[in-house]
């Protein structure tokens, strides 16, 4: 198995930008655009996913990388919970 040389090669990071893009896309239109608190928190959670994967990788240590992956996973759970809140509002 080849060693990952940059975070852009990590499969979970490759998926995260499209999630972030979709959150921004959906949250800038209709009634959702007016839900400032929820909209902004969802955007921050989405950005946090890809940011923590990248930051953890760049730290260079396996232990720190795993810690940042756990934070990224937590942000994904946060975003998922917020999506339920948004669905309940429609």
N, C-alpha and C positions, 0 to 999 in steps of 0.2 A: 504494500500500500504506500502510495506516495505521500510525503510529508507536505502539509499545507504550508505555503510560504507567505500567503497574505490572506487577510480576512475575507476578501471578495471571493475566495474559492470555497468558502464554507456554505454548504447547502442551505442552512437555515438563514444565513445572512442574505443569500441570493433571493430568497422569497420575501424577506422583510420589506424591501423597498416597494414592492407592489402592494403590500398590505397598507403601508403608509400612504402611498399615492391614492389608493381607493378610499381610505378614511378621509383624506383631505378633499377628494373629489365629491364624495357624498355629503360631507359636512359643510360644504360651501353653498348649498342650494336649498331652496324651500324653507320650511319651518325650522329645519335642523340648523340652518345658518344663524337663527335667532337664539338658539339655546347655547349661549356663550360659554357657560361653565362646563356643561357636558361636552360640548364640541371641543373646547380647548383641552380638557383633560384627556379626551380620546386621542387627540392629536399628539399630546405629550407622551402618552403611553405607547402609541405606535412608533414614534421617533425613538423612544427609549429602547425598544426591542432591538433595532438595528444598531443603535449607538453602543449598547452594552456588549453586544457580540463583538463589535469592532474594538472597543476599548479593552475588553478582557483579553482578546487575542494579542493586541499590541503591548500589553503588560509583559508578555514574554514567559510567564510562569504558568505551569499547568494548574496549580492550586488557585491562583488568582483568576485564570481563565474560567475554571469551573464555577467560581463564585459569581463572576459576571454573567455566565450563562444562566445561573439560577435567578439572578436579578432580571435578565431578559425574559425568562420563562414566567416570572412573576408579573412582568409588564404585559405579557401576552394574556395572562389570566385576567388582569385588570381590564384590558381592552375588551375581552370577551364578556365580562360582567357588564361593562358599560354599554355594549351592544344590546344586551338584554334590556337595560333601562331604556335605551333609545327605541327599541321595538315596542316596549310597553306604552310608549307615548304616542304611537301612531294609531 
